[in-house]
């Protein structure tokens, strides 16, 4: 379920909002997750509910999973932002050299570069989530 959530966030959710908004949203998720984690633990203590090893490990795994998903999505948005900045710079300030090989490849294939790196982030996050939940 978490892998499908991350797939949605990487491939669909990011197209619905401006990148500037997403670059602020995903890093803000990390402190929110940590506050919720400690708030949940404090609420359990106030209600005098004892947590055993399984529930505490599940809670920590859920918190780490949300942090991984937030960081992966932030890095993906940041990478796309950097690619757009480089392409915009070369189109505005270096228009005379747009036909040269490395710059031309980068400008012509910017969408493919973004998609390939998004796939790399997705598979990397799937491995991390697998490690968090099943790696022990």
N, C-alpha and C positions, 0 to 999 in steps of 0.2 A: 504494500500500500504506500509506503514512504517513497519507494522508487517511482511509482506512478505519479505521486504528488510532485516529486522533483522533475520528472519528465514534463508535466504540465507547466510548472513554473519556468523551466528553461525554454520550452518551445512555444507555448501558447500565451502564458500570462505576460511575458515580457513584451509581447507585441501590442498589448492593450493599453500600456502606459508609457509615458515619456521616460527616457533613460535617466534624466536628471532626478526624477521622482524615485525610480528604482534604486539608483545609487545611494539615495538617502534611506530608503526603506529597509533594504536587506541588512546593512550593518546595525540598524536600530533594533533588529529582531534579536540579536545576541543578548543585550542587557535585559530585554523583555523576557526572554526565555529563562535567564538566570533568576530574575526577580520572581517569576512565576514558580520556578523550582523551589526557591526558599520560602515563598509564600505558601505553597502547597504543603511543604514540610512543617511550617509553623502552624498552619490550620490543623494538620493531623495531630500535632502536639497539644493544641488547645482542646481538641475534641477527645483527647486521651486514647487515640488509636495507635496501636503498636504496629510498626511495619516490620515484616520479616525480610529475609535476604532476597527473596524472589521479587517482592514488590519494590524494594529499594533499588535493586539492579535494573528493573524495568523502568523505573522513574529516571534513573541516571541515563539509561540507554535512549529513552525518549528525548531527554534534554540534549544529549550529544547529537542525536539524529537531526533535531531541529537546527542546531548550530551548524552542522555540516551542510545541510540544505541551504541555510542562509549564506554561508561563506561561499559555497560553490556558485550560487546565483549572483552574488556580488562580484566575484571574480569574472564570471561570464559577462556581466554587464560592463564591468570596467574594461575588459579586453575589447569588447565591441566599441566602447567609447574611444579607446586609444586608436583602434583601426580607423574609425571615422575621422579622428583628429589628424592622423597622418595623411589620409587621402585628401581631406580638405586643405591641409597645408600645401601638399604638392599641386593641387589643382589651382590654388590661388597664388602661391609664391614661387612655384617651380614649374610653371606651365611649359616652359621651353624644353624641359627634360622629360616630359610625360611619355614620350615615345621610346625612351631608353629602357633597356630590358628589366632591371629589377623593379623600377618604379612602375613601368607599364604592367608587369605581372601583378604587382600588389594592387594597383588601382582597378585593373580589369577583373580581378578575382576576389574582391573584398567580401562579397556575399558568400562565396564558397569558403573562404578562410573563416568567416564567422560561424558557418554551419559545421565545419569540421571541428573547430575548437569547442563548439557547444556539444558535439557528440563526445569529444574527449572528456569534457567536464562531466557529462552525464555518466559515461562508463566508469570514470574515476569515482564519482560519488556513489554509484551502485556498489563498487568494491568496498568503499568506506562504510556504507550502510550495512553491507553483508558482514563486514568485520565487527561492527558495533553490536549487531544483533546475534550473529551466529558464531563469531570468532572466539568468544569466551573471554 
